C-alpha cells in the first residue's frame, strides 16, 4: 500500500472508516516511529499524506474531490504520553 510505504518503520496504517467522516487509524509500536510522525506532523507532510488518503477514497467512491481540505491537530501532551507508553512497552 502506498500509504504504508511513506510511514516510518514501526508505524502502520490500519483503517479509514465511518460514513460521512474520515477517521484514520495508525498503529505505532516504536518510539522512533512516534517521533518520526511527530516530525511529519510539524512539517505538514503528515497532513499531505492524509489529504492523499482522502482523495484516494473519494476517487474510489466517485465523489467530487475539489472540496477536500483538511486540518489536523495533534496535542503535544498526548504525543508525550504516547511516547512514554511506547518506551515502557517496546524497545527500538
Residue frames as qw, qx, qy, qz and C-alpha x, y, z in Angstrom:
[[0.000, 0.889, 0.458, 0.000, 0.00, 0.00, 0.00],
 [0.378, 0.643, -0.015, 0.666, 1.29, 3.43, -0.98],
 [0.400, -0.824, 0.066, -0.395, 0.47, 4.96, 2.41],
 [0.890, -0.428, 0.073, 0.137, 2.41, 2.29, 4.27],
 [0.762, 0.296, 0.014, 0.576, 5.49, 2.97, 2.16],
 [0.137, 0.708, -0.066, 0.690, 5.51, 6.59, 3.35],
 [0.645, -0.723, 0.024, -0.246, 5.23, 5.77, 7.05],
 [0.019, 0.670, -0.710, 0.214, 8.26, 5.19, 9.25],
 [0.564, 0.022, -0.823, 0.063, 9.20, 1.69, 10.35],
 [0.158, -0.183, -0.759, 0.604, 7.13, 0.81, 13.40],
 [0.376, 0.334, 0.241, -0.830, 4.03, 2.65, 12.15],
 [0.132, 0.201, 0.901, 0.361, 1.18, 1.05, 10.23],
 [0.434, -0.002, -0.133, -0.891, -1.93, 2.39, 8.57],
 [0.237, 0.111, 0.931, -0.256, -4.76, 0.28, 9.95],
 [0.181, 0.569, 0.786, 0.161, -8.00, 1.70, 8.56],
 [0.140, -0.005, -0.045, -0.989, -10.17, 4.54, 7.44],
 [0.096, -0.407, -0.908, 0.003, -13.80, 4.35, 8.39],
 [0.076, 0.528, 0.543, -0.648, -17.16, 5.90, 9.17],
 [0.274, 0.661, 0.596, 0.366, -19.91, 7.24, 6.97],
 [0.060, 0.924, 0.206, 0.317, -19.68, 10.96, 6.17],
 [0.325, -0.895, 0.307, 0.002, -16.42, 11.44, 8.05],
 [0.698, 0.477, -0.492, 0.208, -12.81, 10.46, 7.81],
 [0.678, -0.651, 0.325, -0.108, -11.22, 8.52, 10.63],
 [0.654, 0.524, -0.531, 0.125, -7.68, 7.33, 10.09],
 [0.812, -0.546, 0.196, -0.063, -6.22, 4.76, 12.44],
 [0.511, 0.621, -0.559, 0.202, -2.49, 4.21, 12.71],
 [0.892, -0.434, -0.077, 0.100, -0.73, 1.67, 14.90],
 [0.206, 0.805, -0.466, 0.303, 2.56, 2.90, 16.38],
 [0.935, -0.330, -0.121, 0.054, 4.85, 0.38, 18.06],
 [0.719, 0.029, -0.130, 0.682, 8.20, 2.16, 18.19],
 [0.239, -0.783, -0.155, 0.553, 9.28, 5.36, 19.86],
 [0.276, -0.264, 0.460, 0.801, 11.26, 6.22, 16.75],
 [0.081, 0.459, 0.738, 0.487, 8.07, 5.88, 14.66],
 [0.173, -0.840, -0.478, 0.190, 6.17, 8.18, 17.03],
 [0.302, -0.638, 0.117, 0.698, 8.98, 10.74, 16.81],
 [0.234, 0.017, 0.633, 0.738, 9.04, 10.49, 13.00],
 [0.009, -0.662, -0.693, -0.287, 5.28, 11.01, 12.78],
 [0.248, -0.820, -0.269, 0.440, 5.54, 13.96, 15.17],
 [0.279, -0.394, 0.367, 0.795, 8.16, 15.44, 12.82],
 [0.126, 0.323, 0.743, 0.572, 5.88, 14.74, 9.82],
 [0.118, -0.802, -0.579, 0.088, 3.08, 16.49, 11.69],
 [0.293, -0.720, -0.033, 0.628, 5.30, 19.51, 12.29],
 [0.144, -0.343, 0.492, 0.787, 6.37, 19.92, 8.66],
 [0.607, 0.374, 0.086, -0.696, 2.89, 19.23, 7.25],
 [0.299, 0.279, -0.836, -0.365, 3.93, 16.07, 5.41],
 [0.125, 0.194, 0.932, -0.279, 1.54, 14.06, 7.63],
 [0.413, 0.549, 0.310, -0.658, -1.32, 16.35, 6.57],
 [0.375, 0.496, -0.536, -0.571, -0.29, 15.87, 2.95],
 [0.078, 0.089, -0.991, -0.066, -0.34, 12.09, 3.40],
 [0.242, 0.393, 0.776, -0.430, -3.83, 12.17, 4.92],
 [0.404, 0.567, -0.053, -0.716, -5.03, 14.51, 2.19],
 [0.297, 0.331, -0.788, -0.427, -3.90, 11.93, -0.36],
 [0.056, 0.135, 0.973, -0.176, -5.75, 9.21, 1.53],
 [0.352, 0.514, 0.469, -0.626, -8.96, 11.24, 1.49],
 [0.412, 0.541, -0.351, -0.644, -8.65, 11.98, -2.22],
 [0.156, 0.180, -0.947, -0.216, -7.98, 8.31, -2.97],
 [0.179, 0.309, 0.865, -0.352, -11.10, 7.33, -1.02],
 [0.395, 0.580, 0.180, -0.690, -13.20, 9.93, -2.85],
 [0.327, 0.421, -0.654, -0.537, -11.99, 8.61, -6.20],
 [0.027, -0.038, -0.999, 0.015, -12.97, 5.08, -5.17],
 [0.187, 0.511, 0.719, -0.433, -16.41, 6.37, -4.16],
 [0.260, 0.471, 0.541, 0.646, -16.70, 8.53, -7.33],
 [0.180, -0.872, -0.383, 0.245, -17.22, 11.71, -5.33],
 [0.287, 0.892, -0.037, 0.346, -16.13, 15.28, -6.06],
 [0.766, -0.256, -0.210, 0.551, -12.62, 15.83, -4.75],
 [0.275, 0.602, 0.041, 0.749, -12.44, 19.57, -5.40],
 [0.415, -0.766, -0.027, -0.491, -13.77, 20.43, -1.93],
 [0.868, -0.275, -0.313, 0.270, -11.27, 18.40, 0.09],
 [0.112, 0.710, -0.385, 0.579, -9.47, 20.40, 2.75],
 [0.789, -0.394, -0.451, 0.133, -8.15, 19.01, 5.97],
 [0.077, -0.748, 0.419, -0.510, -6.77, 20.33, 9.19],
 [0.820, -0.150, -0.529, 0.160, -5.01, 18.02, 11.57],
 [0.261, -0.768, 0.361, -0.460, -4.30, 18.66, 15.19],
 [0.822, -0.084, -0.514, 0.229, -2.16, 16.58, 17.48],
 [0.446, -0.868, 0.079, -0.205, -1.80, 17.63, 21.07],
 [0.363, 0.613, -0.627, 0.315, 1.83, 17.71, 22.19],
 [0.440, -0.398, 0.642, -0.485, 0.96, 16.42, 25.66],
 [0.928, 0.125, 0.189, -0.297, -0.90, 13.48, 24.12],
 [0.718, 0.563, -0.394, 0.106, 2.16, 12.76, 21.98],
 [0.022, 0.595, -0.685, 0.420, 4.43, 12.81, 25.05],
 [0.713, -0.198, 0.511, -0.437, 2.16, 10.36, 26.90],
 [0.922, 0.353, -0.045, -0.154, 2.11, 8.08, 23.84],
 [0.493, 0.642, -0.539, 0.232, 5.89, 8.20, 23.61],
 [0.281, -0.479, 0.695, -0.456, 6.33, 7.34, 27.32],
 [0.865, 0.014, 0.336, -0.373, 3.87, 4.47, 26.96],
 [0.842, 0.485, -0.236, -0.009, 5.80, 3.11, 23.98],
 [0.191, 0.645, -0.660, 0.334, 9.08, 3.38, 25.86],
 [0.532, -0.326, 0.634, -0.457, 7.58, 1.23, 28.59],
 [0.878, 0.176, 0.335, -0.292, 6.22, -1.43, 26.23],
 [0.860, 0.472, 0.078, 0.179, 8.61, -1.67, 23.31],
 [0.482, -0.594, 0.316, 0.562, 12.27, -1.29, 22.65],
 [0.492, 0.789, -0.172, -0.327, 13.69, 0.25, 19.48]]
